[in-house]
C-alpha cells in the first residue's frame, strides 16, 4: 500500500487534469488506471496541519496541529498506529525536513526518514532524487510483507530550481501566453503583491511571471520523473497491480490569485486548498474516470482502512471513497471544512463557501457562479451568511491549542532554507 504526496502541487498543472503543458507523463499514465477526483480538498494551505489531518483523519480544529513543532495529542488514533496494530510494516520517506518537527507524526513508523533525519547526509539538497534510492531499497526489503509506505516529495515547493533538462522538456509556452511583468514583492516570504523576494533573489530578480511559471512546471516534471521511478519499481517487484496506490498533495500554490504569487499559507481560497487526488484501488472500478464528487484529505485514511477491511475507529471522521468507486457517488455530499489556525477557517456547503479570517473578517462566495472567490456576498445574502456562520462557529468552537515543543536551532535553519521564516 503506497501513499505519495507532493508539496504545493496544483491539480490544474497536471495533464490528467487538462493542463496542456507536458508536466506529468508518469502521473498521467497512472491516472488512466485509477480514479481522478476533480474536487479534492486539503484542510489547510500549509504543510503541517494539512498532513497531520491526513494522518489523523481529523480536522486541524480537532487535532490541534497548526504549525511545525506542534504535537499530535496523545490518545488520537493515527493511520500508522492503526496499521501497526494490524501487523503492517510502515515506512515514511520525505525530502521535506519540517515533517520531522511535528511531534508524534513519526510514531508507529518502523522507518522514518526525512532528508535531514540522519547524519549520513553530507550533502543536503532536499530533492526527491536523494530519497528515491532509500525508498527502492525499502520496497525491496518489504516486498514479501504487508506494508504501508508514505512518500512526500518537496517538489514543486520553493526554491524552484529544476535541472535544465526538465526546463527544456516544458519550455514551449502555452498557446496565447504573453510576457507578463510582475513586481518583486516587498513581502520576502509570502509573495503578496508580486514575486516573493526570496524567490526573485535566487533568479537574478527577474520579474517575468512566465519565467517563474515555467520553473514551477519544470519542478513538477522533475517530481513526476521520481514518481515514475517508484511506480516502475513497484511493477518490477510485481506489486503494482494488486496494491492500493494513492497520489495527492499537501496543499496547492497561489500563482497570482488574490494577489499572492508562488507561495501558500495564511489564505483559505480554493487555489490553495484544491489538490490532486488519484486512487488506484486494485479491486475497485472507475479506471480512468473523472470523479466530480467531493473528496477530502480526511477521507484518505478512511479509504485505506476500508480497503484493508480494518474497522474504522470513532476518532477518524473521514469517509471511505471506495463505496463511491464501486457504486457511484452521492453528488449531494458537498460539505468540507478547512482550517489553517484557530483564527482562520472556512466551510463549504451546497456550492457556497464562508471564510473567516481574523484580519479581514468574513467572506461569503457562491462557488457555482464565482469559482474564483472574487465577489464577497456577506452583505448581499445575509440568510446564507448566518446559516454558514453558525455552522462554522460550531466547528471552530473549542479548537485545541496543540502542545508545542520549541524548535532546535538546526530545525529552525532547515525550515528557513525552505522559506518558512525570515
C-alpha positions in Angstrom: 0.0 0.0 0.0 1.6 3.3 -1.2 0.7 6.9 -0.5 2.5 9.6 -2.5 2.1 13.3 -1.7 3.8 16.2 -3.4 4.3 19.6 -1.9 2.5 22.7 -3.2 1.2 20.8 -6.3 -1.8 22.3 -8.2 -4.0 19.8 -10.0 -4.6 22.2 -12.8 -0.9 21.9 -13.8 -1.1 18.2 -14.4 -2.0 16.7 -17.8 -4.6 14.3 -16.2 -6.5 17.5 -15.1 -6.3 19.0 -18.6 -3.1 21.1 -18.4 -1.7 21.5 -22.0 2.0 21.5 -21.0 3.6 18.1 -20.7 4.4 18.3 -17.0 3.3 14.9 -15.8 3.6 12.0 -18.2 4.1 9.4 -15.4 1.3 10.7 -13.2 -1.0 10.9 -16.2 -0.3 7.3 -17.1 -1.0 6.3 -13.5 -4.2 8.3 -13.6 -5.5 6.3 -16.5 -5.5 3.3 -14.2 -7.3 5.0 -11.3 -10.0 7.4 -10.4 -9.2 11.1 -10.7 -11.0 13.3 -8.2 -11.6 16.8 -9.6 -13.0 18.2 -6.3 -10.5 17.1 -3.7 -9.5 19.4 -0.9 -6.9 19.8 1.8 -7.9 21.1 5.2 -5.1 23.7 5.3 -2.9 25.6 2.9 0.2 24.8 5.0 2.1 21.5 5.2 2.0 20.8 8.9 -1.8 21.0 9.6 -2.6 19.5 6.2 -0.6 16.4 6.6 -1.5 16.0 10.2 -5.1 15.9 9.2 -4.4 13.3 6.5 -2.7 11.2 9.2 -5.4 11.5 11.9 -8.5 11.8 9.7 -9.5 14.8 11.8 -9.8 18.5 11.0 -7.0 20.7 12.3 -9.6 22.3 14.6 -9.9 18.9 16.4 -6.3 17.5 16.3 -4.8 20.9 17.2 -1.8 20.8 14.8 -1.4 24.1 13.1 2.3 24.5 12.7 5.7 22.9 12.7 6.7 22.0 16.3 3.1 21.2 17.3 2.3 17.8 18.8 -0.4 15.4 17.8 -2.3 14.9 21.0 -1.9 11.7 23.0 -4.7 9.2 22.5 -5.6 10.2 18.9 -5.5 7.1 16.7 -3.4 7.8 13.6 -3.3 5.9 10.4 0.0 4.4 11.2 -0.8 3.4 14.8 -3.9 1.5 13.4 -1.8 -0.2 10.7 0.9 -1.2 13.3 -1.8 -2.9 15.4 -2.7 -4.9 12.3 0.9 -6.0 11.7 1.8 -3.8 8.8 5.4 -2.7 8.3 5.4 1.1 7.9 7.8 3.5 6.3 7.9 7.2 5.7 10.3 9.0 3.3 10.4 12.7 2.6 12.7 15.4 1.2 10.8 17.9 3.4 12.7 18.4 6.7 9.8 20.1 8.5 7.8 17.0 8.9 10.2 15.6 11.4 9.4 18.6 13.7 5.7 17.6 14.0 5.8 15.8 17.3 4.2 12.4 17.2 4.0 12.4 13.4 6.7 9.8 13.3 5.0 7.5 15.8 4.5 3.9 14.7 6.6 4.2 11.6 9.2 1.5 11.6 11.4 3.6 9.3 11.0 7.4 9.3 13.3 9.3 7.0 13.4 12.9 6.1 16.3 14.5 4.2 17.8 15.8 7.5 16.9 12.9 9.7 20.1 11.0 9.6 23.7 12.2 9.9 24.9 10.3 6.8 23.6 13.2 4.7 26.8 15.0 3.9 25.3 16.9 1.0 21.7 18.2 1.6 19.7 19.2 -1.4 16.1 18.5 -0.3 15.5 16.8 -3.7 13.4 13.8 -4.5 16.4 12.1 -6.2 18.1 11.9 -2.8 15.3 9.8 -1.2 14.3 7.5 -4.1 17.3 5.1 -3.6 16.2 4.6 0.1 12.6 4.1 -1.0 13.5 1.5 -3.6 15.8 -0.3 -1.1 12.9 -0.3 1.5 10.4 -1.6 -1.0 12.8 -4.4 -2.0 13.2 -5.4 1.7 9.5 -5.5 2.3 8.2 -7.0 -0.9 7.0 -10.1 0.8 5.4 -8.3 3.8 2.2 -6.4 4.4 3.5 -2.8 4.2 2.4 0.8 4.1 4.8 3.4 2.7 4.2 7.1 2.6 6.4 9.2 0.3 6.3 13.0 0.4 8.3 14.9 -2.2 9.2 18.5 -1.6 8.8 19.5 -5.2 7.3 21.6 -6.7 7.7 23.7 -3.5 10.1 26.6 -3.3 13.1 27.1 -4.2 12.1 26.1 -7.8 15.5 25.0 -9.0 14.8 22.2 -11.5 17.6 20.9 -13.6 18.0 22.4 -17.1 16.8 19.2 -18.8 13.4 19.5 -17.1 13.1 23.1 -18.1 13.8 22.1 -21.7 11.1 19.5 -21.6 8.4 22.0 -20.8 10.0 25.1 -22.5 7.3 25.6 -25.1 5.0 28.3 -23.8 1.3 27.8 -23.5 -0.7 28.9 -26.6 -1.5 32.6 -26.2 0.7 33.1 -23.3 2.3 36.5 -23.4 5.1 38.1 -21.3 3.7 39.4 -18.0 5.7 41.6 -15.8 5.1 41.3 -12.1 6.8 43.4 -9.4 9.0 41.9 -6.8 7.1 41.9 -3.6 8.3 43.7 -0.5 7.0 40.6 1.3 10.0 38.4 1.2 8.2 35.2 2.1 4.6 35.0 1.1 4.5 36.9 -2.2 1.6 39.3 -1.6 1.6 41.8 -4.4 4.4 40.2 -6.5 7.2 37.7 -6.8 8.4 36.8 -3.3 11.8 38.4 -2.6 13.3 35.1 -1.6 12.4 33.6 -5.0 13.3 36.6 -7.1 16.7 36.9 -5.4 17.5 33.3 -6.4 16.8 34.1 -10.0 18.5 37.5 -10.7 15.5 39.4 -9.6 13.6 38.6 -12.8 10.0 39.9 -13.0 8.6 37.9 -15.9 5.7 35.8 -14.4 6.1 33.3 -17.2 9.7 32.6 -16.3 8.5 31.5 -12.8 5.6 29.6 -14.1 8.0 27.5 -16.3 10.1 26.9 -13.2 7.1 25.7 -11.4 6.1 23.4 -14.3 9.6 22.1 -14.7 9.7 21.3 -11.0 6.5 19.2 -11.5 8.1 17.4 -14.4 11.1 16.6 -12.2 8.9 15.3 -9.4 6.9 13.3 -11.9 10.1 11.5 -13.1 10.7 10.4 -9.5 7.2 9.3 -9.0 7.5 7.3 -12.2 10.7 5.6 -10.9 8.9 4.4 -7.8 5.8 3.2 -9.7 8.1 1.5 -12.2 9.9 -0.4 -9.3 6.5 -1.5 -7.9 5.8 -3.0 -11.3 9.2 -4.7 -11.4 8.5 -6.3 -8.0 5.1 -7.4 -9.1 3.4 -5.3 -6.5 1.7 -2.6 -8.6 -1.4 -4.4 -9.9 -2.7 -5.6 -6.5 -1.7 -2.5 -4.5 -3.8 0.4 -3.3 -1.8 3.4 -4.5 -3.0 7.0 -3.8 -1.4 10.2 -5.1 -2.2 13.6 -3.8 -0.6 16.9 -2.5 -0.4 18.5 0.9 -1.9 21.7 -0.5 -1.6 23.8 -3.7 0.1 27.1 -4.6 -1.0 30.6 -5.3 0.2 31.7 -8.8 -1.2 35.2 -8.7 -4.7 34.6 -7.5 -5.9 37.0 -4.8 -2.6 38.9 -5.2 -0.4 36.1 -3.9 2.4 34.7 -6.0 4.3 31.4 -5.7 3.5 30.8 -2.1 0.9 29.4 0.3 -0.3 29.6 3.8 -2.5 32.2 5.6 -5.2 32.2 3.0 -8.0 29.6 2.5 -9.1 30.2 -1.1 -9.6 27.2 -3.4 -6.4 27.8 -5.4 -4.6 26.8 -2.2 -6.9 24.1 -1.0 -7.8 22.1 -4.1 -5.4 19.2 -4.5 -4.9 16.4 -7.0 -6.2 13.0 -5.8 -5.8 9.8 -7.8 -6.7 6.5 -6.3 -5.8 3.2 -7.9 -7.6 0.5 -5.9 -6.9 -3.0 -7.2 -10.4 -4.4 -6.6 -12.4 -1.3 -7.4 -13.7 0.2 -10.7 -13.6 3.7 -12.0 -10.5 3.2 -14.0 -9.5 6.5 -15.7 -12.8 8.1 -14.6 -13.1 11.7 -13.6 -14.9 11.9 -10.3 -16.6 15.2 -9.5 -17.9 14.2 -6.1 -16.2 15.9 -3.1 -13.2 14.2 -1.6 -11.2 15.4 1.4 -7.8 14.7 3.0 -9.6 13.2 6.0 -11.2 10.6 3.6 -7.8 9.2 2.6 -7.1 7.3 5.9 -10.7 6.1 5.9 -10.3 4.8 2.4 -7.1 2.9 3.3 -8.6 1.2 6.3 -11.7 0.3 4.4 -9.6 -1.2 1.6 -7.9 -3.4 4.2 -11.1 -4.4 5.9 -10.0 -2.8 9.2 -12.8 -1.3 11.4 -12.5 2.5 11.3 -12.0 3.9 14.8 -14.5 6.5 16.0 -11.8 9.2 16.3 -11.5 9.2 12.5 -14.2 11.3 11.0 -13.4 10.8 7.3 -15.5 8.7 5.0 -14.1 6.0 2.7 -14.2 6.8 -1.0 -14.4 3.1 -2.0 -18.2 2.7 -1.9 -18.5 5.5 -4.3 -15.9 4.0 -6.6 -17.9 0.8 -6.6 -21.4 2.0 -6.7 -21.3 5.7 -7.7 -21.1 8.8 -5.6 -23.8 10.8 -3.9 -23.2 14.1 -5.5 -25.3 15.8 -2.9 -22.4 15.3 -0.5 -20.8 18.7 -0.9 -19.6 19.5 2.6 -16.0 20.1 3.6 -14.3 22.0 6.4 -10.8 23.5 6.2 -8.9 25.2 8.9 -5.5 26.9 8.9 -5.4 28.1 12.5 -7.9 28.9 15.3 -8.1 32.4 13.8 -8.7 31.4 10.1 -11.2 28.9 9.0 -13.6 28.0 6.1 -16.6 25.9 5.4 -18.1 24.9 2.1 -21.6 23.6 1.8 -24.0 23.2 -1.2 -21.9 25.2 -3.6 -21.3 28.0 -1.1 -18.2 28.9 0.9 -17.7 31.0 4.0 -14.2 32.1 5.1 -13.3 33.7 8.4 -10.0 35.4 8.8 -9.3 37.5 11.9 -7.5 40.1 9.8 -10.3 40.5 7.2 -13.5 39.2 8.8 -16.0 37.1 6.9 -16.1 36.4 3.2 -19.0 34.6 1.5 -18.8 33.2 -2.0 -21.3 31.5 -4.4 -18.8 29.0 -5.9 -21.2 28.0 -8.7 -21.1 31.5 -10.2 -17.9 32.8 -8.7 -15.4 29.9 -8.5 -12.5 32.4 -8.3 -13.9 33.7 -5.0 -13.8 37.3 -6.0 -17.3 38.7 -5.1 -17.9 38.7 -1.3 -21.6 38.3 -0.7 -21.6 38.7 3.1 -23.7 41.9 2.9 -25.8 40.6 0.0 -27.1 37.2 1.2 -27.5 37.6 5.0 -29.6 34.4 5.3 -26.9 32.2 3.7 -24.2 34.0 5.7 -25.9 33.5 9.1 -26.6 29.8 8.3 -23.0 29.1 7.4 -21.6 31.3 10.1 -23.4 29.3 12.8 -22.1 26.0 11.4 -18.6 27.4 11.1 -18.6 28.8 14.6 -19.6 25.4 15.9 -16.7 23.7 14.1 -14.2 26.3 15.3 -15.5 26.3 18.9 -13.0 24.9 21.3 -10.3 24.3 18.8 -7.5 22.9 20.9 -4.1 24.6 21.0 -1.6 21.8 20.4 1.1 21.1 22.8 4.2 22.8 21.3 7.8 22.0 21.8 10.5 24.6 21.0 12.3 24.0 17.7 16.0 23.5 17.8 18.4 25.8 16.1 19.0 23.2 13.4 15.3 22.7 12.8 14.8 26.5 12.5 17.6 26.7 10.0 16.1 23.8 8.0 12.8 25.5 7.8 14.3 28.8 6.9 16.1 27.2 4.0 12.7 26.4 2.6 11.3 29.9 3.1 9.3 29.3 6.2 11.0 32.1 8.2 13.0 35.2 7.6 
